[in-house]
Amino acid sequence: MVRTSSRIASCVLAASLLGGCHVTIQSGSDTPAETSPPPPPPPAKTSSRARKPAKPDPEPARRRQPKWRLPASNAPRINAPNAFGNGEGGAFRGLAYVIPEGSKKLPSFDGLVPFAMLFTDKFEVRSQEFSSGFPGALMQNDWFAIRFEGEFTVPKDGEYQLRLTSDDGAILYVDDKRVVANDGVHNAKTEDGEVQLTEGTHRLRLDYFQAQRGQVALMVQIGQKNKFEPLVGVR
């Protein structure tokens, strides 16, 4: 009888261990025999990838300016130099437009179609008679406007002075901000403006117009503390 009870107890114990149960077996003795539950399974491994720290940008954000490009144009290049430029190339590209006779100030360029393209590296048109027109395009000696666009650089951060001389009117923009206004019909006249610039490349736009045939002038200088020099563009 004892052997049978022991065999039954062994079978019950084995079945309980497989099922993860807690079983108390009592034989002829008054002291119960306890069995411990199996240890819990090890935690499942989770895949974790350490993120690499971002590399520091070697170039300051103020110098990472988006590449600026001139708008496309099918206007013919002039085939000989005139007072405002040449047809071969330069840092600043100019597009010339016919404007209404009797204009007293710079027109809106929206919707105008350029009749000529020309280039220059700097603006040093001193007061002179203009009669050559735009060779290879139109012999337009009056009632025209030119929009110049291009880039220039400054060697360091700081406040810069820009000096604009024109006959007739002109307006100077830097990075799409108007810096010097010298609009209207007048003889050669000079106006100054100031702008805060960071080291590096900046965009320039110069709008100019000539009213009745006669004298023209267009000069742009840049400097600090009233020391000026011609503003030269970068190709």
C-alpha positions, 0 to 999 in steps of 0.5 A: 500500500505504501509503494502504491501511494508513493507511486501515485504521489510521484506521478501527481508531483511530475504532472504538477511540475509540468503544469506550473502548479503548487502541490502539497503531498501528504504521506503518512507523516503529519509534516507536508512536503512542498515543491517550489514553482519553476523559475520564471523564464528569462526576459525576451531580448529586445533589439536596440540600436544606439543612435549616433550623435549628429555631426556638428555642421562645419559651416555656420548657417548664415553662410549656407545660403541657397544658390541664387540664379538669374531668371532665364531670358531670351533677350539678345546680347549687345554685340559691342560695348556701350556705356553700361556694359558689354555683351560677353560677360560679367558679374552683373547681368542687365536686361534693358526695356523700353519704357513709356515716354514721359516717365517720371520714375522707374516703371514696374518691370512686371510684364515688360519684355527685355530687348537687350542683354548686357554685362558688367563687373562694376558700375562706373558710368560717369556723367556723359552723353549717351548716343550709342544705343544698344548695338545689335538690339535697338538704337534706344538712346532714351526712354529705357530702363535697365535691371542689373542683378548679380552677387558681390562679397564682403570680407567681414560682418559689419555695417556697410555704406552704399553710395549710388550716383545716377542720371536719371533715377535708380534704386539699389537693393541688397538681398531684396531689401531697398538700401538706396533710393535715387529715383526721379528725373534729375541730373547726376545726383548721389544718395547714400544708404547703410546696410548690415551685412554678414561675411560672404556673398550677397545679392544685388539688384540695381534698377535704372532708367533714362528719360529724355536723351542726354546725359547718363550716369550710374555709379555704385560704391561701397565702404565703411566709415566714409571710405568708399571704393567701387563695388565689384561683383563676383562671377 
